[in-house]
Amino acid sequence: MAIERSGFSSTEAATEAAMRDRIQLYPDTFITAVSDGQLAGYIVGPSFNQRYLTDDLFEHAQPNNPADPYQTVLSLVVAPTFQGQGIASQLLAELAKVAKHQHRQAITLTCLNQLVPFYERNGYVNEGISASNHAGEVWLNMVRPL
């Protein structure tokens, strides 16, 4: 939870209950990075049947459905002491491998404007403003075809 809170504001961050549900309900798409024996970061998200995330995904976890065409990202966070080492990009690449293996069409996420260049460098396309009002922020839909 300390890593989650380091990457998101208190209104954006997952609750402990939500994180516990994510770990339990979709462990195949909860990927961690370990460096020097320490948790350096993680990426997590469920499969989904829609191209763009909806706010209920942040509140209610459901097991991954093999028939869903999309893989989502709800959290991608690297601990401050491990940032700048390419770990976030490695986590995105690993999730893409898992999603391809699971026959997903694309990976979808929302991000704040300042993160758009990072995701574009990792193969994501900015598809405009999201309908999400999660944490009262303006989010952008980012999609990476697989």
C-alpha positions as CSV (number, residue, x, y, z in Angstrom):
1,M,0.0,0.0,0.0
2,A,2.9,2.3,0.6
3,I,3.9,2.0,-3.1
4,E,0.3,2.6,-4.2
5,R,0.1,5.7,-2.1
6,S,3.5,7.0,-3.4
7,G,2.1,7.0,-6.9
8,F,-1.4,8.3,-6.5
9,S,-3.2,11.0,-4.5
10,S,-5.3,9.8,-1.5
11,T,-8.5,10.1,-3.7
12,E,-6.9,8.2,-6.6
13,A,-5.2,5.4,-4.7
14,A,-6.8,2.0,-4.2
15,T,-8.1,1.2,-0.8
16,E,-6.6,-1.7,1.1
17,A,-9.8,-3.7,0.5
18,A,-9.7,-3.0,-3.2
19,M,-6.1,-4.0,-3.4
20,R,-6.7,-7.2,-1.5
21,D,-9.6,-8.0,-4.0
22,R,-7.3,-7.3,-6.9
23,I,-4.6,-9.6,-5.6
24,Q,-7.1,-12.4,-4.9
25,L,-9.4,-12.1,-8.0
26,Y,-6.9,-11.5,-10.8
27,P,-3.4,-12.8,-9.7
28,D,-2.5,-13.6,-13.3
29,T,-2.6,-9.9,-14.2
30,F,-1.1,-8.6,-10.9
31,I,2.6,-8.4,-11.9
32,T,5.3,-7.4,-9.5
33,A,8.9,-6.2,-10.0
34,V,11.5,-7.1,-7.4
35,S,14.9,-5.5,-7.2
36,D,17.5,-6.4,-4.6
37,G,15.0,-8.5,-2.8
38,Q,12.5,-5.6,-2.4
39,L,9.2,-4.9,-4.1
40,A,10.1,-2.2,-6.6
41,G,6.7,-1.8,-8.3
42,Y,3.7,-3.5,-9.8
43,I,1.0,-3.3,-12.5
44,V,-2.5,-4.6,-12.0
45,G,-5.8,-4.7,-13.8
46,P,-8.6,-7.0,-14.8
47,S,-9.8,-8.1,-18.2
48,F,-12.7,-6.1,-19.5
49,N,-15.3,-6.3,-22.2
50,Q,-15.2,-2.6,-23.2
51,R,-12.5,-0.6,-24.9
52,Y,-12.4,2.1,-22.2
53,L,-12.3,1.7,-18.4
54,T,-15.4,2.6,-16.4
55,D,-15.2,3.9,-12.8
56,D,-16.8,0.8,-11.4
57,L,-13.6,-1.2,-12.2
58,F,-11.9,0.8,-9.4
59,E,-14.5,-0.1,-6.9
60,H,-15.6,-3.7,-7.7
61,A,-13.1,-6.5,-8.6
62,Q,-14.3,-9.4,-10.8
63,P,-12.2,-12.4,-11.8
64,N,-10.7,-12.2,-15.3
65,N,-13.0,-13.5,-18.0
66,P,-11.2,-15.5,-20.7
67,A,-13.6,-14.1,-23.3
68,D,-13.0,-10.4,-22.6
69,P,-11.2,-8.7,-25.5
70,Y,-9.4,-6.1,-23.4
71,Q,-6.8,-6.0,-20.6
72,T,-7.0,-3.0,-18.3
73,V,-4.5,-1.3,-16.1
74,L,-5.8,0.1,-12.9
75,S,-2.4,0.8,-11.2
76,L,1.1,1.0,-12.5
77,V,3.4,2.2,-9.7
78,V,7.2,2.1,-9.1
79,A,8.5,2.9,-5.6
80,P,10.3,6.2,-5.6
81,T,13.7,4.7,-4.8
82,F,13.5,2.5,-7.9
83,Q,12.2,5.1,-10.4
84,G,14.2,6.0,-13.4
85,Q,15.4,2.5,-14.1
86,G,12.9,1.5,-16.7
87,I,10.8,-0.7,-14.4
88,A,7.5,0.8,-15.3
89,S,8.2,0.1,-19.0
90,Q,9.2,-3.5,-18.2
91,L,6.0,-4.0,-16.3
92,L,4.0,-2.7,-19.2
93,A,5.9,-5.1,-21.5
94,E,5.3,-8.1,-19.2
95,L,1.6,-7.3,-19.0
96,A,1.4,-7.2,-22.8
97,K,3.0,-10.7,-23.0
98,V,0.3,-12.0,-20.5
99,A,-2.5,-10.2,-22.4
100,K,-1.3,-11.6,-25.8
101,H,-1.1,-15.1,-24.3
102,Q,-4.7,-14.6,-23.0
103,H,-5.8,-13.6,-26.5
104,R,-6.7,-10.0,-25.6
105,Q,-7.0,-7.5,-28.5
106,A,-5.6,-4.5,-26.7
107,I,-4.6,-3.0,-23.3
108,T,-6.6,-0.1,-22.1
109,L,-6.0,2.4,-19.3
110,T,-6.6,6.0,-18.2
111,C,-3.9,8.4,-17.2
112,L,-3.4,12.1,-16.4
113,N,-2.1,14.4,-19.1
114,Q,1.5,14.5,-17.8
115,L,1.8,10.7,-18.3
116,V,0.7,10.7,-22.0
117,P,4.2,10.9,-23.4
118,F,5.4,8.0,-21.2
119,Y,2.6,5.7,-22.4
120,E,3.0,6.8,-26.0
121,R,6.7,5.8,-25.8
122,N,5.4,2.4,-24.7
123,G,3.1,1.9,-27.7
124,Y,-0.1,3.4,-26.4
125,V,-2.3,5.7,-28.4
126,N,-4.1,8.7,-26.9
127,E,-7.8,8.3,-27.8
128,G,-9.1,11.4,-26.0
129,I,-10.7,12.4,-22.8
130,S,-12.2,9.6,-20.7
131,A,-15.8,9.6,-19.3
132,S,-14.2,8.7,-16.0
133,N,-14.5,11.1,-13.1
134,H,-12.5,9.0,-10.8
135,A,-11.0,11.1,-8.0
136,G,-12.4,14.2,-9.7
137,E,-9.6,14.3,-12.3
138,V,-9.6,14.6,-16.1
139,W,-8.4,11.3,-17.4
140,L,-7.3,10.4,-20.9
141,N,-8.0,7.0,-22.6
142,M,-4.8,5.3,-23.7
143,V,-5.0,2.0,-25.8
144,R,-2.2,-0.3,-26.9
145,P,-3.3,-2.7,-29.7
146,L,-1.8,-6.2,-29.3
